[in-house]
Amino acid sequence: MFPQLARFTDFGLFLLRLMVASIFLTSGWSHLTRAEERSQSIGMTKGFTRFLGIAELAGGLGVAVGVLTQLAALGLIVVMLGAIQKKIFVWHTGFWGKNASGWHYELMLIVMNLVILFTDGGQWVLIQ
């Protein structure tokens, strides 16, 4: 319907990458700087929480600047699959959950990362 908008595809993918990166960078930073508190809230060890923080920071940076973008997006998908697994099978949380804590948020991030994975993040990347 609006073929002239196709010229903004790479810009749109760049904005998507920045959005995904901002979510994972802030989450990863929280896991690293508040590992004790975060480990209790997610029911994991402090060491695993730090590992998760490093993984989220690395994936977020990779997606943001376009370094090994597909690998970074794939790693973030794995992190979100783990979060969904925990919410469904351990915490027995429904799709919408209570107080907006369902696994719909993680599923949305998986789909966003799939777009990045399938498109290689667009043309505005440093290293493919």
C-alpha positions in Angstrom: 0.0 0.0 0.0 2.9 2.4 0.8 5.9 1.1 -1.2 7.7 4.4 -0.6 8.1 3.5 3.1 10.3 0.5 2.2 13.3 2.8 1.9 13.1 3.2 5.7 13.4 -0.6 6.4 17.0 -0.4 7.7 16.1 2.6 9.9 13.2 0.7 11.3 15.4 -2.4 12.0 17.9 -0.1 13.7 15.2 1.3 15.9 14.0 -2.2 16.7 17.6 -3.2 17.6 18.0 -0.2 19.9 14.7 -1.0 21.7 15.7 -4.6 22.2 19.2 -3.5 23.4 17.8 -1.0 25.9 15.7 -3.7 27.5 18.5 -6.2 27.8 21.2 -3.8 28.7 19.2 -2.4 31.6 18.1 -5.9 32.7 21.6 -7.2 32.5 23.0 -4.3 34.4 20.4 -4.9 37.1 21.4 -8.6 37.3 25.1 -7.7 37.7 24.8 -4.8 40.1 22.0 -6.2 42.3 22.8 -9.9 42.0 21.8 -10.8 45.5 18.4 -9.2 45.2 17.8 -10.3 41.6 18.8 -13.9 42.4 16.2 -14.1 45.1 13.5 -12.6 42.9 14.1 -15.1 40.0 14.9 -18.1 42.2 18.4 -18.6 40.9 21.9 -18.7 42.4 23.9 -15.5 42.7 26.5 -16.9 40.3 23.9 -17.8 37.7 22.3 -14.4 38.0 25.6 -12.7 37.3 26.1 -15.1 34.3 22.6 -14.1 33.1 23.5 -10.4 33.5 26.7 -10.8 31.4 24.8 -12.7 28.7 22.1 -10.0 28.6 24.7 -7.2 28.4 26.7 -9.0 25.7 23.6 -9.7 23.7 22.3 -6.2 24.1 25.6 -4.7 23.1 25.8 -7.0 20.1 22.3 -6.1 18.9 22.8 -2.4 19.5 26.0 -1.8 17.7 25.5 -4.6 15.1 28.4 -6.9 16.0 27.5 -10.5 15.3 23.9 -9.4 15.4 22.4 -12.8 14.5 24.4 -14.6 17.2 23.5 -11.9 19.8 19.8 -12.1 18.9 19.9 -15.9 19.1 21.5 -15.7 22.5 18.8 -13.3 23.7 16.1 -15.7 22.4 17.6 -18.5 24.5 17.5 -16.2 27.6 13.8 -15.5 27.0 13.0 -19.1 26.4 14.5 -19.8 29.8 12.4 -17.1 31.3 9.2 -18.5 29.7 10.1 -22.0 30.9 10.5 -20.7 34.4 7.2 -18.8 34.4 5.1 -21.6 32.9 6.5 -24.7 34.6 8.0 -23.4 37.9 5.8 -20.4 38.8 2.7 -21.6 36.9 2.2 -18.1 35.4 -0.4 -17.7 32.6 0.1 -15.8 29.4 -1.1 -12.5 30.9 -0.2 -13.4 34.5 -1.0 -11.2 37.5 -0.1 -7.6 37.6 1.3 -7.7 34.0 3.9 -10.4 34.9 2.8 -13.1 32.5 5.1 -14.5 29.8 3.6 -12.3 27.0 6.5 -9.9 27.5 9.1 -12.5 26.9 7.3 -13.8 23.9 7.2 -10.4 22.4 11.0 -10.1 22.9 11.5 -13.5 21.2 9.6 -12.3 18.2 11.5 -9.0 18.1 14.8 -10.9 18.2 13.5 -13.3 15.5 13.0 -10.3 13.2 16.6 -9.2 14.0 17.9 -12.8 13.4 16.0 -13.3 10.1 17.1 -9.9 8.7 20.6 -9.9 10.2 19.7 -6.6 11.8 19.5 -4.7 8.5 22.3 -2.9 6.7 23.3 -0.7 9.6 25.6 -3.2 11.3 29.3 -3.2 12.0 30.2 -6.9 11.7 27.9 -9.5 10.3 
